[in-house]
Structure formats: C-alpha cells, structure tokens
Amino acid sequence: MSLRLVVRARAESDIADARRWYETITPGLGSQFLDAVEAGLSTIITFPEASPIVHGRLRRCLMRRFPYGIFYVLAERRIVVVAVLHGRKEPRDWEAEGPP
C-alpha cells in the first residue's frame, strides 16, 4: 500500500526558516539541510512506522547531521508532516490545526 506524503504549511515554514538560518552560517549549508530533510522524508516514506511515537500518534524521525526532528502522524493512507523542529525546541500544539 502506498502512502501519500502531506507536508503542512507549518512544517514547510519550519524547513524554510532553518534553511535560511543555516545559509547565513555558511553558504551552501542551507542546501545541505534541505538534502537532510529529503533523506529523512524518504526514510519516513519507506519505513513509516519505524520512528518512535513521542506523543499520542505523533512520531519523530531524527535527521542525520542536523539536530532536527521531523514530526509526523500516520493518518489513513497519508503521512502528515506537522513540524520540523530543532531538538531543543518543544513541539508546538500541532493538534490546533485540526486532525491530519
């Protein structure tokens, strides 16, 4: 069974913000961050149940090289990415946006 990947606007904003920040540190590092996000998403698509549940149905896939987690839920035939956060940040109230 194939699962459809859905990246919510909040997660897209998280990714864009982190990319911009890394790019200010070292030119090209923002692109490397995006590559790491893509690798994490690929892992999630391939092994959607491999990441641990951290709260309710919320799972977290830790990224390689960068101290970020990709937070997602499995919903019907979808993988819904709700946030991409630095390891030191607390996950926001992702349920405020409604069910995935």
KOLMARTI-145975 format. One record per atom (N, C-alpha, C, O): residue in one letter; x, y, z. Coordinates in steps of 0.001 Angstrom, whole numbers, plus 500000, padded with zeros to 6 digits. Layout:
N
AXYZ/...
END
This chain:
100
M500851498815500000/M500000500000500000/M500891501241500000/M501840501334500778/S500585502157499151/S501351503392499025/S500710504486499879/S499495504683499860/L501554505186500624/L501084506300501448/L501441507613500767/L502527507759500205/R500534508547500822/R500757509878500243/R501386510771501309/R500931510783502453/L502416511510500950/L503085512429501858/L502424513794501783/L502272514360500700/V502028514325502943/V501439515655503042/V502309516457504017/V502499516051505164/V502832517587503560/V503642518455504426/V502809519696504699/V502524520480503793/R502424519866505947/R501605521028506317/R502409522320506185/R503640522310506213/A501694523420506041/A502321524732505861/A503261525068507010/A504323525652506792/R502886524710508212/R503743524991509375/R505086524280509235/R506126524866509536/A505078523029508783/A506322522282508598/A507148522889507464/A508371522982507568/E506490523299506391/E507202523957505291/E507878525230505776/E509004525527505379/S507194525984506633/S507768527203507199/S508962526876508092/S509978527570508046/D508847525826508901/D509967525387509750/D511190525078508899/D512302525493509226/I510983524347507805/I512077523956506916/I512714525189506273/I513938525310506233/A511887526095505776/A512402527310505126/A513186528176506107/A514242528706505763/D512677528318507319/D513374529120508335/D514737528527508669/D515730529251508747/A514785527222508864/A516050526562509206/A517036526645508035/A518227526873508244/R516545526463506815/R517414526566505642/R518047527945505552/R519247528075505310/R517223528982505749/R517744530360505694/R518799530577506779/R519841531181506523/W518532530088507982/W519477530279509087/W520800529589508779/W521864530186508945/Y520744528335508331/Y521983527613508003/Y522732528285506861/Y523963528288506840/E522005528845505925/E522654529517504798/E523411530759505262/E524428531108504663/T522941531439506315/T523660532597506847/T524935532179507570/T525880532962507660/I524969530960508081/I526157530456508777/I527271530159507777/I528400530624507924/T526929529379506765/T527893529003505723/T527140528840504411/T526192528058504337/P527548529570503373/P526885529388502082/P526920527917501655/P527965527268501687/G525759527415501258/G525638526021500838/G525124525099501936/G524609524017501656/L525265525532503188/L524811524694504295/L523288524573504308/L522752523546504724/G522600525601503861/G521141525539503766/G520692524456502793/G519715523752503048/S521401524324501685/S521093523271500704/S521373521892501295/S520638520938501038/Q522425521797502076/Q522728520523502736/Q521644520172503754/Q521305519001503926/F521105521179504421/F519996520948505342/F518791520401504574/F518158519441505014/L518474521008503429/L517349520522502618/L517574519083502167/L516633518290502129/D518820518743501825/D519134517363501446/D518862516412502618/D518352515308502424/A519206516850503828/A518970516017505015/A517471515854505280/A517022514784505692/V516703516916505043/V515240516822505186/V514704515809504182/V513899514948504535/E515147515911502937/E514690514969501902/E515043513534502265/E514236512628502055/A516234513316502807/A516636511972503220/A515733511464504351/A515336510299504362/G515416512348505298/G514519511967506386/G513130511626505877/G512528510646506315/L512620512431504952/L511298512165504381/L511292510853503603/L510311510110503641/S512375510571502903/S512484509316502167/S512445508124503124/S511796507115502845/T513143508250504250/T513119507191505259/T511711507002505803/T511254505872505980/I511028508103506067/I509661508033506594/I508728507356505598/I507898506533505983/I508861507700504323/I508011507097503297/I508279505592503185/I507355504794503034/T509556505224503262/T509933503820503125/T509569502998504359/T509120501858504245/F509768503590505545/F509519502883506807/F508669503765507727/F509176504256508735/P507402503974507407/P506591504944508146/P506387504625509626/P506165505536510423/E506458503372510001/E506233503008511402/E507525502814512184/E507481502416513348/A508670503086511573/A509959502859512225/A510296503912513278/A510984503606514251/S509828505128513103/S510143506197514064/S509284506041515303/S508126505635515212/P509845506361516465/P509086506183517701/P507950507203517853/P508024508332517367/I506919506766518534/I505825507664518901/I506292508474520101/I506769507912521086/V506157509798520020/V506609510673521097/V505454511290521883/V505640511747523011/H504249511301521279/H503076511840521971/H501827511446521192/H501714511760520007/G500900510771521834/G499676510367521143/G500017509547519903/G500570508453520012/R499692510071518732/R500031509426517451/R501234510085516777/R501641509673515691/L501793511092517409/L502884511872516824/L504202511094516884/L504627510640517946/R504828510954515729/R506118510270515623/R507205511296515309/R506928512374514782/R508455510937515647/R509579511830515365/R510696511035514701/R511173510034515236/C511100511501513531/C512245510945512818/C513397511936512991/C513309513085512558/L514465511485513620/L515621512361513800/L516421512427512509/L516632511422511829/M516861513640512193/M517642513849510978/M519115513561511244/M519606513710512363/R519793513152510200/R521243512951510302/R521945514289510102/R521497515131509324/R523021514465510797/R523908515625510696/R523356516889511339/R524120517662511917/F522071517117511257/F521463518316511816/F520594517931513018/F519921516901512993/P520610518753514063/P519866518397515288/P518365518723515199/P517830519475516014/Y517716518151514213/Y516295518411513956/Y515527517105513939/Y516071516037513659/G514242517223514249/G513338516088514134/G512204516431513192/G511720517562513158/I511793515441512431/I510632515576511551/I509467514918512289/I509483513710512528/F508466515705512645/F507317515219513400/F506169514939512433/F505814515779511607/Y505597513742512554/Y504544513350511619/Y503570512375512272/Y503849511779513313/V502431512237511625/V501430511248512048/V501034510425510827/V501083510896509690/L500644509194511094/L500091508338510056/L498582508461510147/L497992508222511201/A497966508833509047/A496519509049509029/A495950508435507757/A496215508905506651/E495167507382507931/E494558506675506802/E495644506286505815/E496511505480506153/R495626506823504626/R496635506492503607/R497625507629503412/R498185507806502330/R497830508396504473/R498714509560504377/R499752509560505488/R499550509012506571/I500856510192505172/I501859510564506169/I501772512077506231/I502027512752505234/V501417512621507386/V501235514062507514/V502381514629508360/V502480514357509556/V503240515418507717/V504352516067508422/V503799517358509020/V503330518241508303/V503864517449510346/V503261518597511028/V504284519631511490/V503934520791511705/A505550519221511647/A506575520168512096/A507958519594511819/A508132518378511744/V508933520474511669/V510347520106511583/V511046521042512551/V511209522231512278/L511464520484513699/L511948521331514788/L513341520957515260/L513743519794515224/H514069521982515705/H515362521784516357/H515143520963517620/H514105521087518270/G516095520142517962/G515986519268519122/G515781519975520443/G515291519363521392/R516138521239520534/R515968521983521784/R514621522678521888/R514298523242522934/K513827522646520820/K512518523297520845/K511448522297521237/K511533521111520916/E510459522787521923/E509306521962522273/E508345521938521092/E508105522969520464/P507794520761520785/P506790520725519708/P505615521622520053/P505134521643521186/R505167522361519052/R504001523225519246/R502742522390519320/R502768521182519083/D501660523027519643/D500404522322519729/D499914522009518311/D499080522722517753/W500446520936517752/W500131520586516365/W498671520220516183/W498147520316515074/E498017519809517230/E496608519444517116/E495715520659516914/E494553520502516540/A496222521865517151/A495422523064516990/A494967523255515548/A493967523926515291/E495700522667514611/E495334522786513201/E494223521821512817/E493729521865511691/G493834520969513717/G492782520002513398/G493379518664513055/G494600518520512992/P492529517684512832/P493026516349512544/P493779516298511208/P493425517003510263/P494809515465511140/P495607515370509909/P494822514788508749/P495358514646507650/
END
